[in-house]
Amino acid sequence: MKVPLLDLRAQFETIKDDVLPALMEVVEAQRFIMGDQVRELEQRVAAVSNARFGIACASGTDALLLSLMTLNLQAGDEVVTTPFTFFATAGAIHNAGGTPVFVDIDPATFNFDLEQVAAAITPRTRAIVPVHIFGQMVDMEGVMALAAQHGLVVIEDAAQAIGARRKIDGTWRLAGELGTTGAFSFFPSKNLGGWGDGGMIVTQDEALAERLRKLRTHGGAKQYHHDEIGINSRLDTIQAAVLLRKLVRLEKWSAARRERAGHYTAAFGDVDDVTSPVTDPANEHIYHQYTIRVPRRDELKQHLLDRGIGCAVYYPKALHLQPCFAALGYGEGAFPESERACREVLSLPVYPELSREQQDVVVETIGEFYR
Ligand SMILES: Cc1ncc(COP(=O)(O)O)c(C=O)c1O
């Protein structure tokens, strides 16, 4: 039995009767840029992150870049983040004019270690970018306290975490709710994925929302009038129409992912070599990825691929070791937990359409490898 890492065609079968007519409405109206659906999506995504404003843009990368552009970073300004993330997190910091400063991760959650964040703050630090990696939130109460203490901006990289939440002082707080801004990605493989690229910034700050709206259209609120230099980063109406129809299913899909994750974790209790992912008890995980740690990871990966089971390594190389960041001066061994994670992690199929039968094949094939 083949088990793909993600089966978007299976998802399409369940939503096409709903999404295709919505798509045709856009085609009929011929309003492809910033149509009404974009504004509606902005409101809906703001609502699912308990934020007041949503600003749609062309990608998750741009959601980070635009957020960082509001800081007017000067050469030498530092932004603290994790090296165990997708490249965009640090690439956006550089492209906004800042210097990424990396800190190591907590081996249990894969999220950055708050004590190391505190230790990395210098007089040049302007912002912190917590990344809610794989769909589990960072300790945001800790991040916000640190930011308040040092007068820093917090830009949540929530690209993998739409709808993830964390109980803080007895209240559920959502990914994107507490930071100065939160950045979401609608890349097709995301929990809420479009049919192409897309992204969204959320914020509680009205003035900031207004500035972000300008920055995404070349820095002008009025056509042909430019207050500052922005970029072109809009969300297509077609994407908004698709995303609106998918958003109503997101909670159910995230619950299905959690159920599948729970089944794996129970099943891997019998396989000594497999370390299941750990959820901080304060968090509700949305399992964008279900990521195990294993010895002989590359051999296991090949064993699974040879048997038609999809799996992937997120991420094989930490960002501080990427050639493009060599000038930052970090070497091998600078962040041992991030580097160890890069050697040990393997992400398994965890999508809502994954059947129990398929999941049992994944578990059995991994068990067989280690027996
Ligand atoms: C953690 C993280 N940050 C940023 C991004 C960038 O998002 P996009 O691919 O939509 O530009 C992604 C997704 O690819 C991501 O996983």
The ligand as an SDF file (V2000), in Angstrom:
LIG
                    3D

 16 16  0  0  0  0  0  0  0  0999 V2000
    8.5550   28.2750    9.4050 C   0  0  0  0  0  0  0  0  0  0  0  0
    8.2770   28.8640    8.0570 C   0  0  0  0  0  0  0  0  0  0  0  0
    8.4770   30.1760    7.8570 N   0  0  0  0  0  0  0  0  0  0  0  0
    8.2030   30.7610    6.6820 C   0  0  0  0  0  0  0  0  0  0  0  0
    7.7140   30.0400    5.6120 C   0  0  0  0  0  0  0  0  0  0  0  0
    7.5190   30.7460    4.3140 C   0  0  0  0  0  0  0  0  0  0  0  0
    6.2470   30.6160    3.8120 O   0  0  0  0  0  0  0  0  0  0  0  0
    5.9960   30.6610    2.2110 P   0  0  0  0  0  0  0  0  0  0  0  0
    6.4870   29.3800    1.6550 O   0  0  0  0  0  0  0  0  0  0  0  0
    4.5200   30.8380    2.1010 O   0  0  0  0  0  0  0  0  0  0  0  0
    6.7370   31.8410    1.6810 O   0  0  0  0  0  0  0  0  0  0  0  0
    7.4730   28.6770    5.7850 C   0  0  0  0  0  0  0  0  0  0  0  0
    6.8730   27.8350    4.7410 C   0  0  0  0  0  0  0  0  0  0  0  0
    7.2480   27.4420    3.7520 O   0  0  0  0  0  0  0  0  0  0  0  0
    7.7770   28.0630    7.0190 C   0  0  0  0  0  0  0  0  0  0  0  0
    7.5800   26.7680    7.2000 O   0  0  0  0  0  0  0  0  0  0  0  0
  1  2  1  0
  2  3  1  0
  2 15  2  0
  3  4  2  0
  4  5  1  0
  5  6  1  0
  5 12  2  0
  6  7  1  0
  7  8  1  0
  8  9  2  0
  8 10  1  0
  8 11  1  0
 12 13  1  0
 12 15  1  0
 13 14  2  0
 15 16  1  0
M  END
$$$$
